[in-house]
């Protein structure tokens, strides 16, 4: 699907704030508000895929309790630096 970047950003921002847990709403929603525009197209695609993951898994990856799959490691480092 060839989605216009502006529309993709709006969709992803909404998905970032509408998670299953408040913790992930705050982590991903805050990130999307301040840093989403600076991601490259390839990083944005990985972030979009990350949003399909379970919130419990995401939280353990973000908190460092469990190592994230390699596809997400660099992106999660960017997210958690903010």
PyMOL Python script that loads the backbone (N, CA, C, O; Angstrom):
from pymol import cmd

cmd.read_pdbstr("""\
ATOM      1  N   UNK A   1       0.843  -1.173   0.000  1.00  0.00           N
ATOM      2  CA  UNK A   1       0.000   0.000   0.000  1.00  0.00           C
ATOM      3  C   UNK A   1       0.892   1.241   0.000  1.00  0.00           C
ATOM      4  O   UNK A   1       1.734   1.395   0.885  1.00  0.00           O
ATOM      5  N   UNK A   2       0.721   2.104  -0.955  1.00  0.00           N
ATOM      6  CA  UNK A   2       1.453   3.361  -1.015  1.00  0.00           C
ATOM      7  C   UNK A   2       0.624   4.443  -0.345  1.00  0.00           C
ATOM      8  O   UNK A   2      -0.288   5.015  -0.942  1.00  0.00           O
ATOM      9  N   UNK A   3       0.955   4.704   0.882  1.00  0.00           N
ATOM     10  CA  UNK A   3       0.217   5.660   1.692  1.00  0.00           C
ATOM     11  C   UNK A   3       0.994   6.984   1.712  1.00  0.00           C
ATOM     12  O   UNK A   3       2.214   6.982   1.870  1.00  0.00           O
ATOM     13  N   UNK A   4       0.310   8.079   1.557  1.00  0.00           N
ATOM     14  CA  UNK A   4       0.949   9.388   1.647  1.00  0.00           C
ATOM     15  C   UNK A   4       1.531   9.539   3.043  1.00  0.00           C
ATOM     16  O   UNK A   4       0.877   9.220   4.036  1.00  0.00           O
ATOM     17  N   UNK A   5       2.782  10.034   3.114  1.00  0.00           N
ATOM     18  CA  UNK A   5       3.487  10.110   4.401  1.00  0.00           C
ATOM     19  C   UNK A   5       2.677  10.860   5.465  1.00  0.00           C
ATOM     20  O   UNK A   5       2.618  10.411   6.610  1.00  0.00           O
ATOM     21  N   UNK A   6       2.065  11.967   5.124  1.00  0.00           N
ATOM     22  CA  UNK A   6       1.300  12.751   6.089  1.00  0.00           C
ATOM     23  C   UNK A   6       0.148  11.933   6.683  1.00  0.00           C
ATOM     24  O   UNK A   6      -0.102  11.986   7.888  1.00  0.00           O
ATOM     25  N   UNK A   7      -0.540  11.188   5.839  1.00  0.00           N
ATOM     26  CA  UNK A   7      -1.650  10.352   6.305  1.00  0.00           C
ATOM     27  C   UNK A   7      -1.109   9.208   7.166  1.00  0.00           C
ATOM     28  O   UNK A   7      -1.693   8.870   8.196  1.00  0.00           O
ATOM     29  N   UNK A   8       0.004   8.618   6.742  1.00  0.00           N
ATOM     30  CA  UNK A   8       0.631   7.545   7.509  1.00  0.00           C
ATOM     31  C   UNK A   8       1.032   8.041   8.894  1.00  0.00           C
ATOM     32  O   UNK A   8       0.825   7.341   9.885  1.00  0.00           O
ATOM     33  N   UNK A   9       1.601   9.236   8.973  1.00  0.00           N
ATOM     34  CA  UNK A   9       1.997   9.808  10.265  1.00  0.00           C
ATOM     35  C   UNK A   9       0.782  10.004  11.179  1.00  0.00           C
ATOM     36  O   UNK A   9       0.849   9.703  12.371  1.00  0.00           O
ATOM     37  N   UNK A  10      -0.308  10.499  10.634  1.00  0.00           N
ATOM     38  CA  UNK A  10      -1.520  10.694  11.435  1.00  0.00           C
ATOM     39  C   UNK A  10      -2.054   9.358  11.955  1.00  0.00           C
ATOM     40  O   UNK A  10      -2.439   9.244  13.119  1.00  0.00           O
ATOM     41  N   UNK A  11      -2.072   8.363  11.090  1.00  0.00           N
ATOM     42  CA  UNK A  11      -2.572   7.039  11.487  1.00  0.00           C
ATOM     43  C   UNK A  11      -1.688   6.450  12.576  1.00  0.00           C
ATOM     44  O   UNK A  11      -2.190   5.928  13.572  1.00  0.00           O
ATOM     45  N   UNK A  12      -0.388   6.531  12.393  1.00  0.00           N
ATOM     46  CA  UNK A  12       0.550   5.959  13.351  1.00  0.00           C
ATOM     47  C   UNK A  12       0.497   6.716  14.678  1.00  0.00           C
ATOM     48  O   UNK A  12       0.583   6.102  15.741  1.00  0.00           O
ATOM     49  N   UNK A  13       0.358   8.031  14.625  1.00  0.00           N
ATOM     50  CA  UNK A  13       0.247   8.818  15.855  1.00  0.00           C
ATOM     51  C   UNK A  13      -0.971   8.374  16.667  1.00  0.00           C
ATOM     52  O   UNK A  13      -0.896   8.225  17.886  1.00  0.00           O
ATOM     53  N   UNK A  14      -2.070   8.169  15.988  1.00  0.00           N
ATOM     54  CA  UNK A  14      -3.281   7.745  16.678  1.00  0.00           C
ATOM     55  C   UNK A  14      -3.097   6.358  17.294  1.00  0.00           C
ATOM     56  O   UNK A  14      -3.510   6.118  18.428  1.00  0.00           O
ATOM     57  N   UNK A  15      -2.477   5.452  16.545  1.00  0.00           N
ATOM     58  CA  UNK A  15      -2.234   4.099  17.073  1.00  0.00           C
ATOM     59  C   UNK A  15      -1.251   4.135  18.246  1.00  0.00           C
ATOM     60  O   UNK A  15      -1.320   3.288  19.137  1.00  0.00           O
ATOM     61  N   UNK A  16      -0.352   5.095  18.252  1.00  0.00           N
ATOM     62  CA  UNK A  16       0.624   5.217  19.335  1.00  0.00           C
ATOM     63  C   UNK A  16      -0.053   5.633  20.639  1.00  0.00           C
ATOM     64  O   UNK A  16       0.354   5.204  21.718  1.00  0.00           O
ATOM     65  N   UNK A  17      -1.076   6.458  20.538  1.00  0.00           N
ATOM     66  CA  UNK A  17      -1.788   6.927  21.728  1.00  0.00           C
ATOM     67  C   UNK A  17      -2.928   6.004  22.148  1.00  0.00           C
ATOM     68  O   UNK A  17      -3.424   6.121  23.268  1.00  0.00           O
ATOM     69  N   UNK A  18      -3.348   5.107  21.295  1.00  0.00           N
ATOM     70  CA  UNK A  18      -4.480   4.227  21.604  1.00  0.00           C
ATOM     71  C   UNK A  18      -3.998   2.795  21.773  1.00  0.00           C
ATOM     72  O   UNK A  18      -4.370   1.911  21.001  1.00  0.00           O
ATOM     73  N   UNK A  19      -3.174   2.572  22.779  1.00  0.00           N
ATOM     74  CA  UNK A  19      -2.608   1.265  23.059  1.00  0.00           C
ATOM     75  C   UNK A  19      -3.514   0.516  24.036  1.00  0.00           C
ATOM     76  O   UNK A  19      -4.604   0.983  24.364  1.00  0.00           O
ATOM     77  N   UNK A  20      -3.064  -0.625  24.486  1.00  0.00           N
ATOM     78  CA  UNK A  20      -3.844  -1.395  25.450  1.00  0.00           C
ATOM     79  C   UNK A  20      -3.523  -1.049  26.888  1.00  0.00           C
ATOM     80  O   UNK A  20      -4.302  -1.352  27.791  1.00  0.00           O
ATOM     81  N   UNK A  21      -2.373  -0.413  27.109  1.00  0.00           N
ATOM     82  CA  UNK A  21      -1.985  -0.053  28.476  1.00  0.00           C
ATOM     83  C   UNK A  21      -1.598   1.421  28.527  1.00  0.00           C
ATOM     84  O   UNK A  21      -1.103   1.982  27.549  1.00  0.00           O
ATOM     85  N   UNK A  22      -1.828   2.028  29.669  1.00  0.00           N
ATOM     86  CA  UNK A  22      -1.500   3.446  29.849  1.00  0.00           C
ATOM     87  C   UNK A  22       0.004   3.681  29.716  1.00  0.00           C
ATOM     88  O   UNK A  22       0.431   4.698  29.169  1.00  0.00           O
ATOM     89  N   UNK A  23       0.802   2.740  30.216  1.00  0.00           N
ATOM     90  CA  UNK A  23       2.260   2.885  30.126  1.00  0.00           C
ATOM     91  C   UNK A  23       2.715   3.016  28.674  1.00  0.00           C
ATOM     92  O   UNK A  23       3.527   3.883  28.347  1.00  0.00           O
ATOM     93  N   UNK A  24       2.193   2.160  27.815  1.00  0.00           N
ATOM     94  CA  UNK A  24       2.605   2.209  26.413  1.00  0.00           C
ATOM     95  C   UNK A  24       1.981   3.408  25.698  1.00  0.00           C
ATOM     96  O   UNK A  24       2.569   3.933  24.752  1.00  0.00           O
ATOM     97  N   UNK A  25       0.794   3.851  26.139  1.00  0.00           N
ATOM     98  CA  UNK A  25       0.233   5.097  25.603  1.00  0.00           C
ATOM     99  C   UNK A  25       1.221   6.233  25.835  1.00  0.00           C
ATOM    100  O   UNK A  25       1.510   7.011  24.925  1.00  0.00           O
ATOM    101  N   UNK A  26       1.733   6.322  27.052  1.00  0.00           N
ATOM    102  CA  UNK A  26       2.624   7.417  27.409  1.00  0.00           C
ATOM    103  C   UNK A  26       3.971   7.309  26.708  1.00  0.00           C
ATOM    104  O   UNK A  26       4.501   8.312  26.231  1.00  0.00           O
ATOM    105  N   UNK A  27       4.527   6.109  26.640  1.00  0.00           N
ATOM    106  CA  UNK A  27       5.834   5.922  26.001  1.00  0.00           C
ATOM    107  C   UNK A  27       5.739   6.178  24.501  1.00  0.00           C
ATOM    108  O   UNK A  27       6.472   7.007  23.961  1.00  0.00           O
ATOM    109  N   UNK A  28       4.839   5.469  23.832  1.00  0.00           N
ATOM    110  CA  UNK A  28       4.758   5.576  22.376  1.00  0.00           C
ATOM    111  C   UNK A  28       4.038   6.843  21.923  1.00  0.00           C
ATOM    112  O   UNK A  28       4.405   7.436  20.908  1.00  0.00           O
ATOM    113  N   UNK A  29       3.019   7.258  22.665  1.00  0.00           N
ATOM    114  CA  UNK A  29       2.313   8.478  22.311  1.00  0.00           C
ATOM    115  C   UNK A  29       3.208   9.696  22.425  1.00  0.00           C
ATOM    116  O   UNK A  29       3.240  10.548  21.536  1.00  0.00           O
ATOM    117  N   UNK A  30       3.932   9.768  23.527  1.00  0.00           N
ATOM    118  CA  UNK A  30       4.864  10.884  23.706  1.00  0.00           C
ATOM    119  C   UNK A  30       5.941  10.893  22.641  1.00  0.00           C
ATOM    120  O   UNK A  30       6.281  11.945  22.100  1.00  0.00           O
ATOM    121  N   UNK A  31       6.474   9.731  22.344  1.00  0.00           N
ATOM    122  CA  UNK A  31       7.477   9.621  21.286  1.00  0.00           C
ATOM    123  C   UNK A  31       6.902  10.082  19.959  1.00  0.00           C
ATOM    124  O   UNK A  31       7.542  10.841  19.231  1.00  0.00           O
ATOM    125  N   UNK A  32       5.705   9.630  19.643  1.00  0.00           N
ATOM    126  CA  UNK A  32       5.118   9.979  18.342  1.00  0.00           C
ATOM    127  C   UNK A  32       4.858  11.477  18.222  1.00  0.00           C
ATOM    128  O   UNK A  32       4.981  12.037  17.133  1.00  0.00           O
ATOM    129  N   UNK A  33       4.505  12.121  19.306  1.00  0.00           N
ATOM    130  CA  UNK A  33       4.254  13.561  19.268  1.00  0.00           C
ATOM    131  C   UNK A  33       5.520  14.365  18.968  1.00  0.00           C
ATOM    132  O   UNK A  33       5.471  15.382  18.276  1.00  0.00           O
ATOM    133  N   UNK A  34       6.647  13.898  19.494  1.00  0.00           N
ATOM    134  CA  UNK A  34       7.862  14.709  19.409  1.00  0.00           C
ATOM    135  C   UNK A  34       8.901  14.228  18.407  1.00  0.00           C
ATOM    136  O   UNK A  34       9.723  15.027  17.959  1.00  0.00           O
ATOM    137  N   UNK A  35       8.892  12.948  18.040  1.00  0.00           N
ATOM    138  CA  UNK A  35       9.984  12.434  17.215  1.00  0.00           C
ATOM    139  C   UNK A  35       9.560  11.721  15.940  1.00  0.00           C
ATOM    140  O   UNK A  35      10.404  11.428  15.094  1.00  0.00           O
ATOM    141  N   UNK A  36       8.282  11.439  15.783  1.00  0.00           N
ATOM    142  CA  UNK A  36       7.826  10.644  14.644  1.00  0.00           C
ATOM    143  C   UNK A  36       8.192  11.288  13.310  1.00  0.00           C
ATOM    144  O   UNK A  36       8.588  10.596  12.372  1.00  0.00           O
ATOM    145  N   UNK A  37       8.064  12.590  13.224  1.00  0.00           N
ATOM    146  CA  UNK A  37       8.359  13.295  11.971  1.00  0.00           C
ATOM    147  C   UNK A  37       9.813  13.155  11.544  1.00  0.00           C
ATOM    148  O   UNK A  37      10.124  13.268  10.358  1.00  0.00           O
ATOM    149  N   UNK A  38      10.710  12.909  12.504  1.00  0.00           N
ATOM    150  CA  UNK A  38      12.137  12.837  12.178  1.00  0.00           C
ATOM    151  C   UNK A  38      12.580  11.449  11.715  1.00  0.00           C
ATOM    152  O   UNK A  38      13.726  11.284  11.296  1.00  0.00           O
ATOM    153  N   UNK A  39      11.699  10.448  11.783  1.00  0.00           N
ATOM    154  CA  UNK A  39      12.063   9.102  11.342  1.00  0.00           C
ATOM    155  C   UNK A  39      12.142   9.031   9.824  1.00  0.00           C
ATOM    156  O   UNK A  39      11.365   9.670   9.115  1.00  0.00           O
ATOM    157  N   UNK A  40      13.089   8.246   9.345  1.00  0.00           N
ATOM    158  CA  UNK A  40      13.166   7.993   7.905  1.00  0.00           C
ATOM    159  C   UNK A  40      11.990   7.100   7.503  1.00  0.00           C
ATOM    160  O   UNK A  40      11.299   6.551   8.362  1.00  0.00           O
ATOM    161  N   UNK A  41      11.772   6.961   6.217  1.00  0.00           N
ATOM    162  CA  UNK A  41      10.676   6.107   5.749  1.00  0.00           C
ATOM    163  C   UNK A  41      10.859   4.660   6.211  1.00  0.00           C
ATOM    164  O   UNK A  41       9.889   4.004   6.589  1.00  0.00           O
ATOM    165  N   UNK A  42      12.096   4.161   6.183  1.00  0.00           N
ATOM    166  CA  UNK A  42      12.330   2.780   6.622  1.00  0.00           C
ATOM    167  C   UNK A  42      12.115   2.640   8.124  1.00  0.00           C
ATOM    168  O   UNK A  42      11.552   1.642   8.573  1.00  0.00           O
ATOM    169  N   UNK A  43      12.554   3.625   8.913  1.00  0.00           N
ATOM    170  CA  UNK A  43      12.317   3.587  10.357  1.00  0.00           C
ATOM    171  C   UNK A  43      10.827   3.673  10.662  1.00  0.00           C
ATOM    172  O   UNK A  43      10.330   3.011  11.574  1.00  0.00           O
ATOM    173  N   UNK A  44      10.127   4.487   9.899  1.00  0.00           N
ATOM    174  CA  UNK A  44       8.688   4.628  10.082  1.00  0.00           C
ATOM    175  C   UNK A  44       7.968   3.310   9.793  1.00  0.00           C
ATOM    176  O   UNK A  44       7.002   2.971  10.476  1.00  0.00           O
ATOM    177  N   UNK A  45       8.422   2.580   8.807  1.00  0.00           N
ATOM    178  CA  UNK A  45       7.833   1.269   8.498  1.00  0.00           C
ATOM    179  C   UNK A  45       8.073   0.279   9.627  1.00  0.00           C
ATOM    180  O   UNK A  45       7.184  -0.500   9.972  1.00  0.00           O
ATOM    181  N   UNK A  46       9.260   0.304  10.201  1.00  0.00           N
ATOM    182  CA  UNK A  46       9.562  -0.583  11.337  1.00  0.00           C
ATOM    183  C   UNK A  46       8.707  -0.176  12.538  1.00  0.00           C
ATOM    184  O   UNK A  46       8.183  -1.039  13.243  1.00  0.00           O
ATOM    185  N   UNK A  47       8.561   1.118  12.775  1.00  0.00           N
ATOM    186  CA  UNK A  47       7.724   1.594  13.882  1.00  0.00           C
ATOM    187  C   UNK A  47       6.274   1.160  13.683  1.00  0.00           C
ATOM    188  O   UNK A  47       5.612   0.750  14.637  1.00  0.00           O
ATOM    189  N   UNK A  48       5.785   1.247  12.465  1.00  0.00           N
ATOM    190  CA  UNK A  48       4.424   0.813  12.158  1.00  0.00           C
ATOM    191  C   UNK A  48       4.258  -0.671  12.483  1.00  0.00           C
ATOM    192  O   UNK A  48       3.234  -1.081  13.029  1.00  0.00           O
ATOM    193  N   UNK A  49       5.253  -1.460  12.150  1.00  0.00           N
ATOM    194  CA  UNK A  49       5.233  -2.890  12.458  1.00  0.00           C
ATOM    195  C   UNK A  49       5.305  -3.117  13.971  1.00  0.00           C
ATOM    196  O   UNK A  49       4.654  -4.018  14.499  1.00  0.00           O
ATOM    197  N   UNK A  50       6.093  -2.302  14.657  1.00  0.00           N
ATOM    198  CA  UNK A  50       6.214  -2.395  16.113  1.00  0.00           C
ATOM    199  C   UNK A  50       4.861  -2.209  16.792  1.00  0.00           C
ATOM    200  O   UNK A  50       4.583  -2.840  17.812  1.00  0.00           O
ATOM    201  N   UNK A  51       4.026  -1.349  16.231  1.00  0.00           N
ATOM    202  CA  UNK A  51       2.713  -1.087  16.812  1.00  0.00           C
ATOM    203  C   UNK A  51       1.788  -2.296  16.764  1.00  0.00           C
ATOM    204  O   UNK A  51       0.774  -2.326  17.461  1.00  0.00           O
ATOM    205  N   UNK A  52       2.126  -3.288  15.953  1.00  0.00           N
ATOM    206  CA  UNK A  52       1.329  -4.518  15.899  1.00  0.00           C
ATOM    207  C   UNK A  52       1.655  -5.467  17.056  1.00  0.00           C
ATOM    208  O   UNK A  52       0.937  -6.438  17.292  1.00  0.00           O
ATOM    209  N   UNK A  53       2.732  -5.178  17.765  1.00  0.00           N
ATOM    210  CA  UNK A  53       3.171  -6.062  18.851  1.00  0.00           C
ATOM    211  C   UNK A  53       2.304  -5.875  20.089  1.00  0.00           C
ATOM    212  O   UNK A  53       1.671  -4.835  20.276  1.00  0.00           O
ATOM    213  N   UNK A  54       2.291  -6.893  20.917  1.00  0.00           N
ATOM    214  CA  UNK A  54       1.556  -6.905  22.175  1.00  0.00           C
ATOM    215  C   UNK A  54       2.153  -5.888  23.147  1.00  0.00           C
ATOM    216  O   UNK A  54       3.375  -5.788  23.257  1.00  0.00           O
ATOM    217  N   UNK A  55       1.316  -5.142  23.845  1.00  0.00           N
ATOM    218  CA  UNK A  55       1.801  -4.122  24.781  1.00  0.00           C
ATOM    219  C   UNK A  55       2.658  -4.697  25.909  1.00  0.00           C
ATOM    220  O   UNK A  55       3.623  -4.066  26.339  1.00  0.00           O
ATOM    221  N   UNK A  56       2.311  -5.875  26.381  1.00  0.00           N
ATOM    222  CA  UNK A  56       3.125  -6.473  27.449  1.00  0.00           C
ATOM    223  C   UNK A  56       4.542  -6.765  26.957  1.00  0.00           C
ATOM    224  O   UNK A  56       5.511  -6.529  27.677  1.00  0.00           O
ATOM    225  N   UNK A  57       4.660  -7.272  25.748  1.00  0.00           N
ATOM    226  CA  UNK A  57       5.989  -7.502  25.159  1.00  0.00           C
ATOM    227  C   UNK A  57       6.720  -6.180  24.965  1.00  0.00           C
ATOM    228  O   UNK A  57       7.896  -6.054  25.306  1.00  0.00           O
ATOM    229  N   UNK A  58       6.015  -5.196  24.414  1.00  0.00           N
ATOM    230  CA  UNK A  58       6.627  -3.888  24.193  1.00  0.00           C
ATOM    231  C   UNK A  58       7.173  -3.301  25.492  1.00  0.00           C
ATOM    232  O   UNK A  58       8.277  -2.756  25.520  1.00  0.00           O
ATOM    233  N   UNK A  59       6.404  -3.413  26.551  1.00  0.00           N
ATOM    234  CA  UNK A  59       6.838  -2.843  27.827  1.00  0.00           C
ATOM    235  C   UNK A  59       8.088  -3.550  28.354  1.00  0.00           C
ATOM    236  O   UNK A  59       9.001  -2.899  28.862  1.00  0.00           O
ATOM    237  N   UNK A  60       8.134  -4.872  28.235  1.00  0.00           N
ATOM    238  CA  UNK A  60       9.325  -5.581  28.719  1.00  0.00           C
ATOM    239  C   UNK A  60      10.550  -5.237  27.880  1.00  0.00           C
ATOM    240  O   UNK A  60      11.668  -5.215  28.396  1.00  0.00           O
ATOM    241  N   UNK A  61      10.351  -4.968  26.593  1.00  0.00           N
ATOM    242  CA  UNK A  61      11.470  -4.558  25.731  1.00  0.00           C
ATOM    243  C   UNK A  61      11.922  -3.145  26.089  1.00  0.00           C
ATOM    244  O   UNK A  61      13.120  -2.884  26.203  1.00  0.00           O
ATOM    245  N   UNK A  62      10.965  -2.233  26.266  1.00  0.00           N
ATOM    246  CA  UNK A  62      11.298  -0.838  26.583  1.00  0.00           C
ATOM    247  C   UNK A  62      11.962  -0.719  27.957  1.00  0.00           C
ATOM    248  O   UNK A  62      12.855   0.106  28.150  1.00  0.00           O
ATOM    249  N   UNK A  63      11.532  -1.523  28.881  1.00  0.00           N
ATOM    250  CA  UNK A  63      12.085  -1.442  30.237  1.00  0.00           C
ATOM    251  C   UNK A  63      13.391  -2.216  30.385  1.00  0.00           C
ATOM    252  O   UNK A  63      14.040  -2.149  31.429  1.00  0.00           O
ATOM    253  N   UNK A  64      13.774  -2.947  29.346  1.00  0.00           N
ATOM    254  CA  UNK A  64      15.025  -3.696  29.389  1.00  0.00           C
ATOM    255  C   UNK A  64      14.938  -5.023  30.124  1.00  0.00           C
ATOM    256  O   UNK A  64      15.963  -5.658  30.372  1.00  0.00           O
ATOM    257  N   UNK A  65      13.735  -5.451  30.476  1.00  0.00           N
ATOM    258  CA  UNK A  65      13.552  -6.725  31.165  1.00  0.00           C
ATOM    259  C   UNK A  65      13.849  -7.901  30.242  1.00  0.00           C
ATOM    260  O   UNK A  65      14.334  -8.943  30.680  1.00  0.00           O
ATOM    261  N   UNK A  66      13.551  -7.718  28.965  1.00  0.00           N
ATOM    262  CA  UNK A  66      13.743  -8.755  27.953  1.00  0.00           C
ATOM    263  C   UNK A  66      14.342  -8.077  26.718  1.00  0.00           C
ATOM    264  O   UNK A  66      13.973  -6.951  26.384  1.00  0.00           O
ATOM    265  N   UNK A  67      15.251  -8.755  26.054  1.00  0.00           N
ATOM    266  CA  UNK A  67      15.806  -8.213  24.814  1.00  0.00           C
ATOM    267  C   UNK A  67      14.750  -8.214  23.715  1.00  0.00           C
ATOM    268  O   UNK A  67      14.015  -9.185  23.536  1.00  0.00           O
ATOM    269  N   UNK A  68      14.693  -7.121  22.998  1.00  0.00           N
ATOM    270  CA  UNK A  68      13.749  -6.983  21.889  1.00  0.00           C
ATOM    271  C   UNK A  68      14.263  -7.755  20.679  1.00  0.00           C
ATOM    272  O   UNK A  68      15.468  -7.971  20.551  1.00  0.00           O
ATOM    273  N   UNK A  69      13.367  -8.170  19.795  1.00  0.00           N
ATOM    274  CA  UNK A  69      13.812  -8.753  18.524  1.00  0.00           C
ATOM    275  C   UNK A  69      14.737  -7.771  17.803  1.00  0.00           C
ATOM    276  O   UNK A  69      14.559  -6.557  17.896  1.00  0.00           O
ATOM    277  N   UNK A  70      15.696  -8.293  17.104  1.00  0.00           N
ATOM    278  CA  UNK A  70      16.725  -7.449  16.484  1.00  0.00           C
ATOM    279  C   UNK A  70      16.152  -6.397  15.538  1.00  0.00           C
ATOM    280  O   UNK A  70      16.736  -5.323  15.394  1.00  0.00           O
ATOM    281  N   UNK A  71      15.037  -6.679  14.899  1.00  0.00           N
ATOM    282  CA  UNK A  71      14.437  -5.708  13.971  1.00  0.00           C
ATOM    283  C   UNK A  71      14.056  -4.410  14.689  1.00  0.00           C
ATOM    284  O   UNK A  71      14.025  -3.347  14.068  1.00  0.00           O
ATOM    285  N   UNK A  72      13.765  -4.487  15.992  1.00  0.00           N
ATOM    286  CA  UNK A  72      13.288  -3.327  16.742  1.00  0.00           C
ATOM    287  C   UNK A  72      14.356  -2.666  17.611  1.00  0.00           C
ATOM    288  O   UNK A  72      14.119  -1.579  18.136  1.00  0.00           O
ATOM    289  N   UNK A  73      15.511  -3.280  17.776  1.00  0.00           N
ATOM    290  CA  UNK A  73      16.492  -2.789  18.753  1.00  0.00           C
ATOM    291  C   UNK A  73      16.880  -1.333  18.551  1.00  0.00           C
ATOM    292  O   UNK A  73      16.817  -0.549  19.497  1.00  0.00           O
ATOM    293  N   UNK A  74      17.277  -0.954  17.352  1.00  0.00           N
ATOM    294  CA  UNK A  74      17.739   0.426  17.147  1.00  0.00           C
ATOM    295  C   UNK A  74      16.597   1.422  17.319  1.00  0.00           C
ATOM    296  O   UNK A  74      16.805   2.508  17.860  1.00  0.00           O
ATOM    297  N   UNK A  75      15.416   1.076  16.878  1.00  0.00           N
ATOM    298  CA  UNK A  75      14.270   1.954  17.032  1.00  0.00           C
ATOM    299  C   UNK A  75      13.895   2.116  18.503  1.00  0.00           C
ATOM    300  O   UNK A  75      13.590   3.224  18.942  1.00  0.00           O
ATOM    301  N   UNK A  76      13.913   1.033  19.263  1.00  0.00           N
ATOM    302  CA  UNK A  76      13.599   1.121  20.688  1.00  0.00           C
ATOM    303  C   UNK A  76      14.650   1.948  21.427  1.00  0.00           C
ATOM    304  O   UNK A  76      14.324   2.635  22.395  1.00  0.00           O
ATOM    305  N   UNK A  77      15.889   1.889  20.987  1.00  0.00           N
ATOM    306  CA  UNK A  77      16.914   2.763  21.585  1.00  0.00           C
ATOM    307  C   UNK A  77      16.571   4.227  21.359  1.00  0.00           C
ATOM    308  O   UNK A  77      16.749   5.049  22.258  1.00  0.00           O
ATOM    309  N   UNK A  78      16.084   4.563  20.176  1.00  0.00           N
ATOM    310  CA  UNK A  78      15.676   5.937  19.879  1.00  0.00           C
ATOM    311  C   UNK A  78      14.481   6.320  20.756  1.00  0.00           C
ATOM    312  O   UNK A  78      14.449   7.409  21.330  1.00  0.00           O
ATOM    313  N   UNK A  79      13.512   5.430  20.853  1.00  0.00           N
ATOM    314  CA  UNK A  79      12.299   5.709  21.647  1.00  0.00           C
ATOM    315  C   UNK A  79      12.665   5.944  23.108  1.00  0.00           C
ATOM    316  O   UNK A  79      12.172   6.891  23.721  1.00  0.00           O
ATOM    317  N   UNK A  80      13.506   5.114  23.662  1.00  0.00           N
ATOM    318  CA  UNK A  80      13.803   5.176  25.090  1.00  0.00           C
ATOM    319  C   UNK A  80      14.792   6.280  25.447  1.00  0.00           C
ATOM    320  O   UNK A  80      14.969   6.570  26.630  1.00  0.00           O
ATOM    321  N   UNK A  81      15.434   6.897  24.481  1.00  0.00           N
ATOM    322  CA  UNK A  81      16.306   8.040  24.766  1.00  0.00           C
ATOM    323  C   UNK A  81      15.503   9.313  24.987  1.00  0.00           C
ATOM    324  O   UNK A  81      16.049  10.309  25.461  1.00  0.00           O
ATOM    325  N   UNK A  82      14.239   9.299  24.658  1.00  0.00           N
ATOM    326  CA  UNK A  82      13.410  10.502  24.764  1.00  0.00           C
ATOM    327  C   UNK A  82      12.694  10.572  26.088  1.00  0.00           C
ATOM    328  O   UNK A  82      11.954  11.522  26.340  1.00  0.00           O
TER     329      UNK A  82
END
""", "prot")
cmd.dss("prot")
cmd.show_as("cartoon", "prot")
cmd.util.cbc("prot")
cmd.orient("prot")
